[in-house]
Amino acid sequence: MKQDSTKRKFYLKYVAFVFFCILATYVILWLIFFFAAKFGFFAMHTKFKAGGLILIIVFMAASLTVGFVISLFTANIFLKPINTLSDAMKRVAKGDFSVQLEDDGDNEMSELIVIFNRMVKDLRDIEMMKDDFITNISHEFKTPLATIQGYSTFLQDETLTPEERETYVSCIIAATRQLTNLTSNILRLSKLENGGSVEKTRFDGAEQIRRAILALEPQWTDKNIEFDIELVPAELNANEELLAQVWTNIIGNAIKFSPENSKIEVRSQSADGVYKVEIRDHGIGMDEATKDRIFDKFYQGDNSHSKEGNGLGLALVKKILEVSGGSVEVESAPGQGSLFTVSIAM
């Protein structure tokens, strides 16, 4: 709405400018005729005298020429900001996102320049994110592929014992599983970010969380982790498969970063049409810098666990909740564990 108003003001100002030039030209012509008549160059209601007519034509030509030159000069001054903006847009179209125009006034062009600078900044940020994405995705694919290649080479050794062979095969299977998870997460995240349709159904949120915990049983039993669960049944209207991914990712992280023989608490409550779920672990926790970037793609605050994930889990959690009309918040401190709070409309 503001941009339409800016364009309208700019257009009216330009029309007024052209009208002024035309009006000024006619005023000059009228003055020529007036003074010509006053000083007897030609008489009203009589034929023009040849000399007077020539003089009038000369004056008219001179006034038109002067008016044309003045119009060109003033138009160049008036249109200079537009030409500057046009040149800047051409540079941006060629991929130069370093362009920034100086805002030196409080007018319609100033508003356009502010909008242009903001647009270029956003494009520059997107370009940087794309470069980071390519770098990160290359690294994430390279690691498991190198693992597969390395252990496949070892398997060619005919002197391997059955135990060694089984170990290498297990490592290859784990690497392929990591590639599968990475690919699935990228495709799912890409679909959500590009506005893919999300089908919603009604289901019991508490029961879905319990199923997610049971699906992760091998991980938490290996670390002898105890779950303290208090879930209130609630009928949710969301995509069941996507929301299951939310619980799996958050609880999976809680297990991953919890020490052995610890406890994970899962609580839920419903009020005012909102279902709120709290998942608390007593693990290593996060500092402020990690907490601020925890939902960024490929970000892994704890490098010691990087081999167990790809840094897309929480980014996917945030995006799923956004398209589901929900949100996620995190509270954490180093050595004090983390509390994830998920809120979703019922």
C-alpha positions in Angstrom: 0.0 0.0 0.0 2.8 2.4 0.9 4.6 1.5 -2.4 1.4 2.3 -4.4 1.2 5.7 -2.7 4.8 6.4 -3.4 4.3 5.6 -7.1 1.2 7.8 -7.3 2.9 10.8 -5.7 5.9 10.4 -8.0 3.6 10.2 -11.1 1.6 13.3 -10.0 4.8 15.2 -9.5 6.1 14.2 -12.9 2.8 15.2 -14.6 2.9 18.5 -12.7 6.4 19.1 -13.9 5.5 18.5 -17.6 2.4 20.6 -17.3 4.4 23.5 -15.8 6.8 23.3 -18.8 3.9 23.4 -21.3 2.2 26.2 -19.3 5.4 28.2 -19.2 5.9 27.9 -23.0 2.3 29.2 -23.6 2.8 32.1 -21.2 5.9 33.1 -23.0 4.0 32.9 -26.4 1.2 34.9 -24.9 3.6 37.6 -23.7 5.2 37.8 -27.2 1.8 38.3 -28.8 0.8 40.8 -26.1 3.9 43.0 -26.4 3.8 42.7 -30.2 0.3 44.1 -30.3 1.1 46.8 -27.8 4.1 48.1 -29.7 2.4 48.0 -33.0 4.1 45.1 -34.7 0.6 44.1 -35.9 -2.8 45.4 -35.5 -5.7 43.4 -34.1 -8.5 42.7 -36.7 -6.1 43.5 -39.6 -3.7 41.6 -41.7 -0.3 41.0 -40.3 2.5 43.1 -41.6 5.2 41.0 -43.2 8.0 42.3 -40.9 5.9 41.9 -37.8 4.9 38.4 -38.7 8.5 37.4 -39.3 9.5 38.9 -36.0 6.7 37.0 -34.2 7.8 33.7 -35.8 11.4 34.4 -34.7 10.3 35.1 -31.1 8.1 32.0 -31.1 10.9 29.8 -32.4 13.3 31.3 -29.8 10.8 30.8 -27.0 10.2 27.2 -28.0 13.9 26.5 -28.2 14.6 28.1 -24.9 11.7 26.2 -23.3 12.9 22.9 -24.8 16.4 23.5 -23.5 15.1 24.4 -20.0 12.9 21.3 -20.0 15.7 19.0 -21.0 18.0 20.5 -18.3 15.3 20.4 -15.5 14.2 16.9 -16.6 17.7 15.6 -16.4 18.0 16.9 -12.8 14.5 15.6 -12.0 15.1 12.1 -13.5 18.7 11.7 -12.3 17.6 9.7 -9.2 15.5 7.4 -11.4 18.5 6.8 -13.8 20.7 6.1 -10.8 18.1 3.6 -9.5 17.8 2.0 -12.9 21.6 1.5 -13.3 21.7 0.0 -9.8 18.9 -2.4 -10.7 20.8 -3.5 -13.8 23.9 -4.3 -11.6 21.7 -6.3 -9.2 20.2 -8.2 -12.2 23.8 -9.2 -13.2 24.4 -10.6 -9.7 26.1 -7.7 -8.0 24.5 -7.6 -4.5 27.0 -5.1 -3.1 25.0 -2.2 -4.5 23.7 0.4 -2.0 22.3 3.8 -2.9 22.6 6.9 -0.7 19.5 8.2 0.8 19.8 12.0 0.9 16.3 13.2 1.3 12.8 12.8 2.7 10.7 12.3 -0.4 9.1 9.7 -2.6 12.5 8.7 -4.2 13.9 8.4 -0.7 11.3 5.8 0.1 12.1 3.9 -3.1 15.8 3.9 -2.3 15.2 2.6 1.2 13.1 -0.3 -0.2 15.7 -1.0 -2.9 18.5 -1.1 -0.4 16.5 -3.5 1.8 15.8 -5.7 -1.2 19.4 -5.9 -2.2 20.4 -6.7 1.4 17.9 -9.5 1.5 19.2 -10.9 -1.8 22.8 -10.7 -0.5 21.8 -12.6 2.6 20.0 -15.3 0.5 23.1 -15.6 -1.7 25.3 -16.1 1.3 22.9 -18.7 2.7 23.0 -20.5 -0.6 26.8 -20.5 -0.6 26.8 -21.8 3.0 24.2 -24.4 2.1 26.3 -25.7 -0.8 29.4 -25.8 1.4 27.6 -27.6 4.2 25.8 -30.0 2.1 29.0 -30.9 0.3 30.7 -31.6 3.6 27.8 -33.6 5.0 27.7 -35.9 2.0 31.4 -36.1 1.8 31.9 -37.6 5.3 29.6 -40.7 5.0 30.7 -41.3 1.4 34.3 -41.3 2.5 33.4 -43.7 5.3 31.7 -46.1 2.8 34.6 -45.9 0.4 37.2 -46.5 3.1 35.5 -49.5 4.7 34.6 -50.9 1.3 38.3 -50.9 0.5 39.1 -52.7 3.7 36.5 -55.4 2.9 38.6 -56.3 -0.1 41.2 -57.7 2.2 40.8 -61.5 2.2 42.7 -61.9 5.5 40.0 -60.1 7.5 38.4 -62.1 10.4 34.6 -62.5 10.4 34.5 -60.1 13.4 36.4 -57.4 11.5 34.3 -57.9 8.4 31.1 -57.5 10.4 32.4 -54.3 12.0 33.2 -52.8 8.7 29.9 -53.8 7.2 28.1 -52.2 10.3 30.0 -49.0 9.7 29.0 -48.9 6.0 25.4 -49.5 7.0 25.5 -46.7 9.5 27.0 -44.3 6.9 24.3 -45.2 4.3 21.7 -44.7 7.0 23.2 -41.2 7.7 23.0 -40.4 4.0 19.4 -41.6 3.8 18.4 -39.4 6.8 20.3 -36.4 5.4 18.5 -36.8 2.0 15.1 -37.3 3.6 15.5 -34.2 5.8 16.7 -32.0 2.9 13.8 -33.1 0.7 11.3 -32.6 3.5 12.7 -29.2 4.5 12.8 -28.1 0.9 9.2 -29.0 0.4 8.1 -27.1 3.4 10.1 -24.0 2.5 8.7 -24.0 -1.0 5.2 -23.9 0.3 4.3 -27.6 -0.3 0.8 -28.5 0.7 0.4 -30.0 4.2 -2.5 -32.4 4.7 -4.0 -32.2 8.2 -5.8 -34.9 10.2 -7.1 -35.1 13.8 -5.2 -37.4 16.2 -4.2 -37.7 19.8 -1.0 -35.7 20.5 -0.2 -37.5 23.8 -0.4 -40.9 22.2 1.8 -39.8 19.3 4.5 -38.6 21.8 4.4 -42.0 23.6 4.9 -43.8 20.3 7.9 -41.5 19.5 9.5 -42.4 22.8 8.9 -46.1 22.3 10.5 -45.9 18.8 13.6 -44.4 20.3 13.8 -47.2 23.0 17.1 -48.7 21.7 18.9 -45.3 22.2 17.6 -44.6 25.7 18.0 -48.1 27.0 21.6 -48.2 25.9 22.3 -45.2 28.2 19.9 -46.4 30.9 17.9 -43.2 30.7 14.7 -43.0 32.6 11.6 -41.2 31.3 9.3 -39.2 33.6 6.1 -38.8 31.5 3.0 -36.8 32.4 0.9 -36.3 29.2 -2.6 -34.9 28.9 -4.6 -36.3 26.1 -5.4 -33.7 23.4 -6.9 -34.0 19.9 -4.6 -32.1 17.5 -5.4 -30.9 13.9 -2.1 -31.2 12.1 0.0 -33.4 9.7 0.5 -36.5 11.8 3.7 -37.6 10.0 5.4 -34.2 10.2 4.5 -33.7 13.8 5.9 -37.1 14.7 9.1 -35.9 13.2 9.1 -33.0 15.7 8.9 -35.3 18.7 11.4 -37.7 17.3 14.0 -35.0 16.7 13.6 -33.2 20.0 13.5 -36.3 22.1 16.3 -37.9 20.1 18.5 -34.9 20.8 17.6 -35.0 24.5 18.8 -38.7 24.5 21.9 -37.9 22.5 23.1 -35.1 24.9 22.1 -36.7 28.1 24.6 -38.7 30.3 24.0 -42.3 31.2 21.7 -43.0 34.1 19.9 -39.7 33.8 16.3 -38.6 33.4 14.3 -37.0 30.7 11.0 -35.3 31.6 8.1 -35.0 29.2 5.1 -32.9 30.3 2.1 -31.6 28.5 -0.9 -29.3 29.2 -3.7 -27.8 27.2 -5.3 -24.4 27.7 -7.0 -21.8 25.6 -6.9 -24.0 22.5 -3.1 -24.5 22.7 -1.3 -27.8 23.4 2.0 -27.2 25.2 4.6 -29.9 25.5 7.8 -29.5 27.6 10.7 -31.9 27.1 13.6 -31.4 29.6 16.9 -33.2 29.7 19.7 -33.0 32.3 22.5 -33.1 29.8 25.4 -30.8 28.7 23.2 -27.8 28.0 24.0 -24.9 25.6 25.6 -21.5 25.9 23.9 -18.4 24.5 25.8 -18.5 21.2 24.7 -22.1 20.5 21.1 -21.4 21.7 20.8 -18.4 19.2 21.8 -20.6 16.3 20.3 -24.0 17.3 17.5 -23.8 14.7 19.9 -22.8 11.8 20.4 -25.3 9.0 23.5 -27.5 9.5 24.4 -25.9 12.7 25.8 -28.3 15.3 26.9 -26.7 18.5 28.6 -29.8 20.0 31.1 -31.1 17.4 31.7 -34.2 19.5 28.3 -35.4 18.4 28.4 -34.2 14.8 28.9 -37.7 13.4 25.5 -38.6 14.9 23.5 -36.0 13.0 23.5 -33.5 10.1 22.4 -30.3 11.8 19.0 -30.3 10.1 16.8 -31.9 12.8 15.9 -28.7 14.7 15.7 -26.6 11.6 13.1 -29.1 10.4 11.3 -28.9 13.7 11.0 -25.2 13.5 9.7 -25.2 9.9 7.2 -28.0 10.6 5.8 -26.1 13.6 5.6 -22.8 11.5 3.5 -24.4 8.8 1.4 -26.1 11.5 0.7 -22.9 13.3 2.9 -23.7 16.2 6.2 -22.6 17.8 9.2 -23.9 19.7 11.3 -22.3 22.4 14.4 -23.4 24.2 15.9 -22.6 27.6 19.3 -23.9 28.4 22.6 -23.2 30.2 25.9 -25.1 30.1 25.9 -28.1 32.4 22.2 -27.6 33.3 20.4 -29.4 30.5 17.9 -28.0 28.1 14.1 -27.4 28.1 12.3 -27.4 24.7 8.7 -26.1 24.8 6.5 -26.8 21.8 3.2 -25.0 21.4 0.7 -26.0 18.8 -3.0 -25.1 18.2 -5.5 -27.8 19.0 
